[in-house]
Amino acid sequence: MEFSTILKSAVNEAGIINKAYSAFHNYSLGNQMAAAEQCLARGFEISPIASYKAWSEKGRQVKKGEKAIALCMPITGLGEKLNSAGEYEAFNFSRFIWRNNWFLLSQTEGADFVPEVKIASWDKDKALKALNITESTFKHLNGNVQGYAFNKSIAINPLATLPHKTRFHEIAHIVLGHTSENELFSDSELTERNIKEVEAESVAYILCNVLDLAGHAESRDYIQNWLGGAEIAEKSAQKIFSAADKILKAGA
């Protein structure tokens, strides 16, 4: 399972992101979509998930023969590497793996269980403060520009068609590290303009969906236009979900 495939489905299937958040809000946005995709693939209705042990503690048992849902989990370990002196030294590492440890409510039976109804909320001022981002007065000479980001500051055109979407987009540029890339020495490490725009707008698309805000269609068109028929790379998809998570949690 790859986050690039999950993201592609999220962009193409309207309404899935919001449903996934409501059911799986205790998990990261990437895992929420991963769980939702597996529900759809198996013909299950999107419903809360928990581990076998957690369901048992709630008085419910996993039905015989049910297959678990996979989520991406971080694991840590200890390795060895050669140092500059030619000696081996220990180092800690972490990586992510997919593990099948979760079951849907519909895969269990037993005591009544009432799912928590979770509606996402986001406060702009709280988020900007938490992310150490300032919103400045829009001063761009081109009135067609919806907004821009520079260093740790954003500015939104007061006449922007969808100011909330534009704000998410510009915040995403900062959180994704795009506005600091001009300080890098290696040109090979710079993100190409089209990739930057796809990454930032994908974050905006996810957040608009989670928060049930207008702009889905416009955002989808923007993403497809900058992709130009290409596919979103796995590395970019991982960055997109991570940035969206960070921005959402900052304003929750």
Phi and psi restraints in degrees (value plus and minus 20) as a CYANA .aco file:
   2 GLU   PHI    -146.3  -106.3
   2 GLU   PSI     126.4   166.4
   3 PHE   PHI     -89.8   -49.8
   3 PHE   PSI     -44.6    -4.6
   4 SER   PHI     -84.7   -44.7
   4 SER   PSI     -60.7   -20.7
   5 THR   PHI     -88.2   -48.2
   5 THR   PSI     -60.7   -20.7
   6 ILE   PHI     -82.8   -42.8
   6 ILE   PSI     -63.2   -23.2
   7 LEU   PHI     -85.1   -45.1
   7 LEU   PSI     -60.3   -20.3
   8 LYS   PHI     -80.0   -40.0
   8 LYS   PSI     -62.4   -22.4
   9 SER   PHI     -85.7   -45.7
   9 SER   PSI     -58.8   -18.8
  10 ALA   PHI     -82.2   -42.2
  10 ALA   PSI     -59.6   -19.6
  11 VAL   PHI     -91.2   -51.2
  11 VAL   PSI     -52.8   -12.8
  12 ASN   PHI    -109.7   -69.7
  12 ASN   PSI     -37.3     2.7
  13 GLU   PHI    -134.8   -94.8
  13 GLU   PSI      80.8   120.8
  14 ALA   PHI     -84.2   -44.2
  14 ALA   PSI     119.1   159.1
  15 GLY   PHI      69.1   109.1
  15 GLY   PSI     -35.5     4.5
  16 ILE   PHI     -87.4   -47.4
  16 ILE   PSI     -60.1   -20.1
  17 ILE   PHI     -82.3   -42.3
  17 ILE   PSI     -64.3   -24.3
  18 ASN   PHI     -84.6   -44.6
  18 ASN   PSI     -62.1   -22.1
  19 LYS   PHI     -84.9   -44.9
  19 LYS   PSI     -60.0   -20.0
  20 ALA   PHI     -84.2   -44.2
  20 ALA   PSI     -61.2   -21.2
  21 TYR   PHI     -83.0   -43.0
  21 TYR   PSI     -64.5   -24.5
  22 SER   PHI     -80.2   -40.2
  22 SER   PSI     -58.2   -18.2
  23 ALA   PHI    -105.8   -65.8
  23 ALA   PSI     -54.5   -14.5
  24 PHE   PHI    -141.2  -101.2
  24 PHE   PSI      13.7    53.7
  25 HIS   PHI     -81.4   -41.4
  25 HIS   PSI     -36.4     3.6
  26 ASN   PHI    -101.3   -61.3
  26 ASN   PSI     -22.4    17.6
  27 TYR   PHI    -135.3   -95.3
  27 TYR   PSI     146.5   186.5
  28 SER   PHI     -83.9   -43.9
  28 SER   PSI     138.8   178.8
  29 LEU   PHI     -80.5   -40.5
  29 LEU   PSI     -57.7   -17.7
  30 GLY   PHI     -83.0   -43.0
  30 GLY   PSI     -64.0   -24.0
  31 ASN   PHI     -90.4   -50.4
  31 ASN   PSI     -51.7   -11.7
  32 GLN   PHI     -79.9   -39.9
  32 GLN   PSI     -66.6   -26.6
  33 MET   PHI     -90.7   -50.7
  33 MET   PSI     -54.1   -14.1
  34 ALA   PHI     -83.2   -43.2
  34 ALA   PSI     -63.2   -23.2
  35 ALA   PHI     -85.5   -45.5
  35 ALA   PSI     -61.8   -21.8
  36 ALA   PHI     -83.3   -43.3
  36 ALA   PSI     -61.6   -21.6
  37 GLU   PHI     -81.3   -41.3
  37 GLU   PSI     -60.9   -20.9
  38 GLN   PHI     -89.0   -49.0
  38 GLN   PSI     -54.0   -14.0
  39 CYS   PHI     -80.8   -40.8
  39 CYS   PSI     -69.7   -29.7
  40 LEU   PHI     -83.9   -43.9
  40 LEU   PSI     -61.0   -21.0
  41 ALA   PHI     -83.8   -43.8
  41 ALA   PSI     -51.0   -11.0
  42 ARG   PHI    -115.9   -75.9
  42 ARG   PSI     -21.6    18.4
  43 GLY   PHI      59.0    99.0
  43 GLY   PSI      -0.4    39.6
  44 PHE   PHI    -111.3   -71.3
  44 PHE   PSI     131.9   171.9
  45 GLU   PHI     -98.0   -58.0
  45 GLU   PSI     122.1   162.1
  46 ILE   PHI     -85.5   -45.5
  46 ILE   PSI     101.0   141.0
  47 SER   PHI    -168.6  -128.6
  47 SER   PSI     145.3   185.3
  48 PRO   PHI     -74.2   -34.2
  48 PRO   PSI     131.9   171.9
  49 ILE   PHI    -143.8  -103.8
  49 ILE   PSI     136.5   176.5
  50 ALA   PHI    -181.2  -141.2
  50 ALA   PSI     144.2   184.2
  51 SER   PHI     -93.7   -53.7
  51 SER   PSI     147.2   187.2
  52 TYR   PHI     -75.9   -35.9
  52 TYR   PSI     -65.5   -25.5
  53 LYS   PHI     -84.6   -44.6
  53 LYS   PSI     -62.8   -22.8
  54 ALA   PHI     -83.0   -43.0
  54 ALA   PSI     -60.8   -20.8
  55 TRP   PHI     -85.2   -45.2
  55 TRP   PSI     -58.3   -18.3
  56 SER   PHI     -81.6   -41.6
  56 SER   PSI     -59.9   -19.9
  57 GLU   PHI     -87.7   -47.7
  57 GLU   PSI     -42.5    -2.5
  58 LYS   PHI    -109.8   -69.8
  58 LYS   PSI     -16.8    23.2
  59 GLY   PHI      64.0   104.0
  59 GLY   PSI      -0.7    39.3
  60 ARG   PHI    -143.2  -103.2
  60 ARG   PSI     129.9   169.9
  61 GLN   PHI    -139.8   -99.8
  61 GLN   PSI     123.4   163.4
  62 VAL   PHI     -90.9   -50.9
  62 VAL   PSI     112.2   152.2
  63 LYS   PHI     -84.9   -44.9
  63 LYS   PSI     126.6   166.6
  64 LYS   PHI     -80.7   -40.7
  64 LYS   PSI     113.6   153.6
  65 GLY   PHI      67.1   107.1
  65 GLY   PSI     -23.1    16.9
  66 GLU   PHI     -94.1   -54.1
  66 GLU   PSI     119.2   159.2
  67 LYS   PHI    -116.7   -76.7
  67 LYS   PSI     117.1   157.1
  68 ALA   PHI     -92.0   -52.0
  68 ALA   PSI     137.3   177.3
  69 ILE   PHI    -108.4   -68.4
  69 ILE   PSI     120.2   160.2
  70 ALA   PHI    -116.6   -76.6
  70 ALA   PSI     116.5   156.5
  71 LEU   PHI    -147.7  -107.7
  71 LEU   PSI     139.6   179.6
  72 CYS   PHI    -109.8   -69.8
  72 CYS   PSI     106.2   146.2
  73 MET   PHI    -145.8  -105.8
  73 MET   PSI     124.0   164.0
  74 PRO   PHI    -102.3   -62.3
  74 PRO   PSI     120.2   160.2
  75 ILE   PHI    -148.7  -108.7
  75 ILE   PSI     128.6   168.6
  76 THR   PHI    -137.6   -97.6
  76 THR   PSI     135.9   175.9
  77 GLY   PHI    -177.1  -137.1
  77 GLY   PSI     159.3   199.3
  78 LEU   PHI    -141.2  -101.2
  78 LEU   PSI     108.5   148.5
  79 GLY   PHI    -149.1  -109.1
  79 GLY   PSI    -197.2  -157.2
  80 GLU   PHI    -149.5  -109.5
  80 GLU   PSI     126.8   166.8
  81 LYS   PHI    -167.6  -127.6
  81 LYS   PSI     136.9   176.9
  82 LEU   PHI     -99.6   -59.6
  82 LEU   PSI     113.4   153.4
  83 ASN   PHI    -114.2   -74.2
  83 ASN   PSI    -197.1  -157.1
  84 SER   PHI     -83.9   -43.9
  84 SER   PSI     -40.4    -0.4
  85 ALA   PHI    -108.5   -68.5
  85 ALA   PSI     -18.2    21.8
  86 GLY   PHI      59.7    99.7
  86 GLY   PSI      -2.6    37.4
  87 GLU   PHI    -129.6   -89.6
  87 GLU   PSI     130.7   170.7
  88 TYR   PHI    -100.6   -60.6
  88 TYR   PSI     114.9   154.9
  89 GLU   PHI    -153.8  -113.8
  89 GLU   PSI     128.7   168.7
  90 ALA   PHI     -98.3   -58.3
  90 ALA   PSI     128.2   168.2
  91 PHE   PHI    -168.0  -128.0
  91 PHE   PSI     130.5   170.5
  92 ASN   PHI    -110.5   -70.5
  92 ASN   PSI     121.8   161.8
  93 PHE   PHI    -155.4  -115.4
  93 PHE   PSI     138.1   178.1
  94 SER   PHI    -158.0  -118.0
  94 SER   PSI     125.9   165.9
  95 ARG   PHI    -170.8  -130.8
  95 ARG   PSI     148.2   188.2
  96 PHE   PHI    -129.4   -89.4
  96 PHE   PSI     118.4   158.4
  97 ILE   PHI    -154.8  -114.8
  97 ILE   PSI     137.2   177.2
  98 TRP   PHI    -113.0   -73.0
  98 TRP   PSI     108.8   148.8
  99 ARG   PHI    -149.2  -109.2
  99 ARG   PSI     117.2   157.2
 100 ASN   PHI    -111.4   -71.4
 100 ASN   PSI      64.6   104.6
 101 ASN   PHI    -143.8  -103.8
 101 ASN   PSI     -17.4    22.6
 102 TRP   PHI    -143.5  -103.5
 102 TRP   PSI     129.6   169.6
 103 PHE   PHI    -149.1  -109.1
 103 PHE   PSI     124.6   164.6
 104 LEU   PHI     -94.8   -54.8
 104 LEU   PSI     135.3   175.3
 105 LEU   PHI     -74.3   -34.3
 105 LEU   PSI     -61.1   -21.1
 106 SER   PHI     -88.3   -48.3
 106 SER   PSI     -31.7     8.3
 107 GLN   PHI    -112.4   -72.4
 107 GLN   PSI     -16.9    23.1
 108 THR   PHI    -141.5  -101.5
 108 THR   PSI     148.2   188.2
 109 GLU   PHI    -166.9  -126.9
 109 GLU   PSI     138.0   178.0
 110 GLY   PHI     116.1   156.1
 110 GLY   PSI    -159.3  -119.3
 111 ALA   PHI     -80.2   -40.2
 111 ALA   PSI     128.7   168.7
 112 ASP   PHI     -79.1   -39.1
 112 ASP   PSI     121.4   161.4
 113 PHE   PHI    -155.6  -115.6
 113 PHE   PSI     103.6   143.6
 114 VAL   PHI    -125.0   -85.0
 114 VAL   PSI      90.5   130.5
 115 PRO   PHI     -84.1   -44.1
 115 PRO   PSI     126.0   166.0
 116 GLU   PHI     -94.1   -54.1
 116 GLU   PSI     109.1   149.1
 117 VAL   PHI    -107.2   -67.2
 117 VAL   PSI      96.6   136.6
 118 LYS   PHI    -137.4   -97.4
 118 LYS   PSI     100.9   140.9
 119 ILE   PHI    -131.9   -91.9
 119 ILE   PSI     104.8   144.8
 120 ALA   PHI     -88.0   -48.0
 120 ALA   PSI     123.6   163.6
 121 SER   PHI    -156.6  -116.6
 121 SER   PSI     136.2   176.2
 122 TRP   PHI    -171.3  -131.3
 122 TRP   PSI     109.1   149.1
 123 ASP   PHI    -129.9   -89.9
 123 ASP   PSI      98.7   138.7
 124 LYS   PHI     -77.9   -37.9
 124 LYS   PSI     -71.6   -31.6
 125 ASP   PHI     -82.5   -42.5
 125 ASP   PSI     -61.3   -21.3
 126 LYS   PHI     -83.0   -43.0
 126 LYS   PSI     -62.4   -22.4
 127 ALA   PHI     -86.7   -46.7
 127 ALA   PSI     -66.3   -26.3
 128 LEU   PHI     -80.6   -40.6
 128 LEU   PSI     -59.7   -19.7
 129 LYS   PHI     -85.8   -45.8
 129 LYS   PSI     -65.4   -25.4
 130 ALA   PHI     -84.7   -44.7
 130 ALA   PSI     -53.7   -13.7
 131 LEU   PHI    -110.2   -70.2
 131 LEU   PSI     -22.2    17.8
 132 ASN   PHI      39.4    79.4
 132 ASN   PSI      24.0    64.0
 133 ILE   PHI    -137.3   -97.3
 133 ILE   PSI     118.6   158.6
 134 THR   PHI    -128.2   -88.2
 134 THR   PSI     129.6   169.6
 135 GLU   PHI    -128.9   -88.9
 135 GLU   PSI      96.1   136.1
 136 SER   PHI    -120.8   -80.8
 136 SER   PSI     151.5   191.5
 137 THR   PHI     -90.1   -50.1
 137 THR   PSI     116.2   156.2
 138 PHE   PHI     -90.2   -50.2
 138 PHE   PSI     103.9   143.9
 139 LYS   PHI    -149.4  -109.4
 139 LYS   PSI      -7.0    33.0
 140 HIS   PHI     -89.0   -49.0
 140 HIS   PSI     117.4   157.4
 141 LEU   PHI     -92.6   -52.6
 141 LEU   PSI     -45.1    -5.1
 142 ASN   PHI    -108.1   -68.1
 142 ASN   PSI      89.1   129.1
 143 GLY   PHI     -88.1   -48.1
 143 GLY   PSI     -32.7     7.3
 144 ASN   PHI    -100.1   -60.1
 144 ASN   PSI     -35.0     5.0
 145 VAL   PHI     -92.8   -52.8
 145 VAL   PSI     106.0   146.0
 146 GLN   PHI     -97.8   -57.8
 146 GLN   PSI     -50.5   -10.5
 147 GLY   PHI     159.9   199.9
 147 GLY   PSI     152.8   192.8
 148 TYR   PHI    -175.5  -135.5
 148 TYR   PSI     144.0   184.0
 149 ALA   PHI    -153.2  -113.2
 149 ALA   PSI     121.6   161.6
 150 PHE   PHI    -168.2  -128.2
 150 PHE   PSI     108.1   148.1
 151 ASN   PHI      33.5    73.5
 151 ASN   PSI    -132.9   -92.9
 152 LYS   PHI    -135.8   -95.8
 152 LYS   PSI      11.1    51.1
 153 SER   PHI    -152.8  -112.8
 153 SER   PSI     126.5   166.5
 154 ILE   PHI    -146.6  -106.6
 154 ILE   PSI     140.3   180.3
 155 ALA   PHI    -163.8  -123.8
 155 ALA   PSI     115.1   155.1
 156 ILE   PHI    -136.8   -96.8
 156 ILE   PSI     110.2   150.2
 157 ASN   PHI     -80.5   -40.5
 157 ASN   PSI     104.2   144.2
 158 PRO   PHI     -79.9   -39.9
 158 PRO   PSI     -35.9     4.1
 159 LEU   PHI    -123.8   -83.8
 159 LEU   PSI      -6.0    34.0
 160 ALA   PHI     -77.0   -37.0
 160 ALA   PSI     119.0   159.0
 161 THR   PHI     -83.0   -43.0
 161 THR   PSI     -65.9   -25.9
 162 LEU   PHI    -150.4  -110.4
 162 LEU   PSI      60.3   100.3
 163 PRO   PHI     -77.6   -37.6
 163 PRO   PSI     -55.3   -15.3
 164 HIS   PHI     -86.3   -46.3
 164 HIS   PSI     -59.8   -19.8
 165 LYS   PHI     -87.9   -47.9
 165 LYS   PSI     -61.8   -21.8
 166 THR   PHI     -82.5   -42.5
 166 THR   PSI     -60.6   -20.6
 167 ARG   PHI     -83.2   -43.2
 167 ARG   PSI     -65.3   -25.3
 168 PHE   PHI     -78.8   -38.8
 168 PHE   PSI     -62.4   -22.4
 169 HIS   PHI     -81.2   -41.2
 169 HIS   PSI     -66.9   -26.9
 170 GLU   PHI     -91.5   -51.5
 170 GLU   PSI     -58.5   -18.5
 171 ILE   PHI     -81.3   -41.3
 171 ILE   PSI     -60.1   -20.1
 172 ALA   PHI     -81.3   -41.3
 172 ALA   PSI     -59.9   -19.9
 173 HIS   PHI     -75.1   -35.1
 173 HIS   PSI     -60.5   -20.5
 174 ILE   PHI     -92.4   -52.4
 174 ILE   PSI     -68.8   -28.8
 175 VAL   PHI     -83.6   -43.6
 175 VAL   PSI     -54.4   -14.4
 176 LEU   PHI     -94.9   -54.9
 176 LEU   PSI     -30.1     9.9
 177 GLY   PHI      68.2   108.2
 177 GLY   PSI     -11.5    28.5
 178 HIS   PHI     -85.5   -45.5
 178 HIS   PSI     -57.6   -17.6
 179 THR   PHI     -96.3   -56.3
 179 THR   PSI     -30.8     9.2
 180 SER   PHI    -123.6   -83.6
 180 SER   PSI     -22.8    17.2
 181 GLU   PHI     -87.9   -47.9
 181 GLU   PSI     -41.1    -1.1
 182 ASN   PHI     -89.4   -49.4
 182 ASN   PSI     -29.0    11.0
 183 GLU   PHI    -111.4   -71.4
 183 GLU   PSI     -26.7    13.3
 184 LEU   PHI     -97.2   -57.2
 184 LEU   PSI     131.1   171.1
 185 PHE   PHI    -108.7   -68.7
 185 PHE   PSI     -51.1   -11.1
 186 SER   PHI    -112.7   -72.7
 186 SER   PSI      98.0   138.0
 187 ASP   PHI     -81.9   -41.9
 187 ASP   PSI     -48.9    -8.9
 188 SER   PHI     -86.9   -46.9
 188 SER   PSI     -38.2     1.8
 189 GLU   PHI    -111.1   -71.1
 189 GLU   PSI     -28.7    11.3
 190 LEU   PHI     -93.3   -53.3
 190 LEU   PSI     119.4   159.4
 191 THR   PHI    -103.0   -63.0
 191 THR   PSI     110.4   150.4
 192 GLU   PHI     -82.0   -42.0
 192 GLU   PSI     131.6   171.6
 193 ARG   PHI     -76.0   -36.0
 193 ARG   PSI     -64.5   -24.5
 194 ASN   PHI     -84.5   -44.5
 194 ASN   PSI     -56.2   -16.2
 195 ILE   PHI     -89.0   -49.0
 195 ILE   PSI     -59.7   -19.7
 196 LYS   PHI     -78.7   -38.7
 196 LYS   PSI     -65.6   -25.6
 197 GLU   PHI     -87.4   -47.4
 197 GLU   PSI     -59.7   -19.7
 198 VAL   PHI     -84.3   -44.3
 198 VAL   PSI     -64.1   -24.1
 199 GLU   PHI     -83.0   -43.0
 199 GLU   PSI     -69.2   -29.2
 200 ALA   PHI     -84.6   -44.6
 200 ALA   PSI     -62.6   -22.6
 201 GLU   PHI     -92.8   -52.8
 201 GLU   PSI     -49.8    -9.8
 202 SER   PHI     -85.4   -45.4
 202 SER   PSI     -58.7   -18.7
 203 VAL   PHI     -82.2   -42.2
 203 VAL   PSI     -65.8   -25.8
 204 ALA   PHI     -81.2   -41.2
 204 ALA   PSI     -60.6   -20.6
 205 TYR   PHI     -81.4   -41.4
 205 TYR   PSI     -66.7   -26.7
 206 ILE   PHI     -81.2   -41.2
 206 ILE   PSI     -66.4   -26.4
 207 LEU   PHI     -87.1   -47.1
 207 LEU   PSI     -59.5   -19.5
 208 CYS   PHI     -81.7   -41.7
 208 CYS   PSI     -58.1   -18.1
 209 ASN   PHI     -89.8   -49.8
 209 ASN   PSI     -66.5   -26.5
 210 VAL   PHI     -79.4   -39.4
 210 VAL   PSI     -62.6   -22.6
 211 LEU   PHI    -108.7   -68.7
 211 LEU   PSI     -17.7    22.3
 212 ASP   PHI      36.7    76.7
 212 ASP   PSI      28.3    68.3
 213 LEU   PHI    -126.5   -86.5
 213 LEU   PSI     137.1   177.1
 214 ALA   PHI     -86.8   -46.8
 214 ALA   PSI     136.0   176.0
 215 GLY   PHI     100.1   140.1
 215 GLY   PSI     -16.2    23.8
 216 HIS   PHI     -78.8   -38.8
 216 HIS   PSI     -72.2   -32.2
 217 ALA   PHI     -84.1   -44.1
 217 ALA   PSI     -64.4   -24.4
 218 GLU   PHI     -81.9   -41.9
 218 GLU   PSI     -61.6   -21.6
 219 SER   PHI     -85.9   -45.9
 219 SER   PSI     -62.3   -22.3
 220 ARG   PHI     -82.1   -42.1
 220 ARG   PSI     -63.2   -23.2
 221 ASP   PHI     -83.7   -43.7
 221 ASP   PSI     -60.4   -20.4
 222 TYR   PHI     -81.9   -41.9
 222 TYR   PSI     -65.0   -25.0
 223 ILE   PHI     -81.9   -41.9
 223 ILE   PSI     -68.0   -28.0
 224 GLN   PHI     -83.8   -43.8
 224 GLN   PSI     -56.0   -16.0
 225 ASN   PHI     -84.0   -44.0
 225 ASN   PSI     -64.6   -24.6
 226 TRP   PHI     -95.7   -55.7
 226 TRP   PSI     -47.3    -7.3
 227 LEU   PHI     -90.1   -50.1
 227 LEU   PSI     -56.6   -16.6
 228 GLY   PHI      39.6    79.6
 228 GLY   PSI      15.2    55.2
 229 GLY   PHI      71.8   111.8
 229 GLY   PSI     -28.2    11.8
 230 ALA   PHI    -100.1   -60.1
 230 ALA   PSI     153.1   193.1
 231 GLU   PHI    -125.8   -85.8
 231 GLU   PSI     129.9   169.9
 232 ILE   PHI     -93.9   -53.9
 232 ILE   PSI     107.1   147.1
 233 ALA   PHI     -89.2   -49.2
 233 ALA   PSI     134.7   174.7
 234 GLU   PHI     -79.8   -39.8
 234 GLU   PSI     -62.0   -22.0
 235 LYS   PHI     -80.6   -40.6
 235 LYS   PSI     -62.8   -22.8
 236 SER   PHI     -85.5   -45.5
 236 SER   PSI     -61.7   -21.7
 237 ALA   PHI     -80.8   -40.8
 237 ALA   PSI     -62.4   -22.4
 238 GLN   PHI     -83.5   -43.5
 238 GLN   PSI     -61.9   -21.9
 239 LYS   PHI     -83.8   -43.8
 239 LYS   PSI     -59.8   -19.8
 240 ILE   PHI     -82.5   -42.5
 240 ILE   PSI     -70.5   -30.5
 241 PHE   PHI     -83.4   -43.4
 241 PHE   PSI     -59.6   -19.6
 242 SER   PHI     -84.5   -44.5
 242 SER   PSI     -64.5   -24.5
 243 ALA   PHI     -85.6   -45.6
 243 ALA   PSI     -62.8   -22.8
 244 ALA   PHI     -81.0   -41.0
 244 ALA   PSI     -62.2   -22.2
 245 ASP   PHI     -79.0   -39.0
 245 ASP   PSI     -67.8   -27.8
 246 LYS   PHI     -82.0   -42.0
 246 LYS   PSI     -64.4   -24.4
 247 ILE   PHI     -88.2   -48.2
 247 ILE   PSI     -61.6   -21.6
 248 LEU   PHI     -83.3   -43.3
 248 LEU   PSI     -66.7   -26.7
 249 LYS   PHI     -87.3   -47.3
 249 LYS   PSI     -51.1   -11.1
 250 ALA   PHI     -83.9   -43.9
 250 ALA   PSI     -51.9   -11.9
 251 GLY   PHI    -126.1   -86.1
 251 GLY   PSI     -13.7    26.3
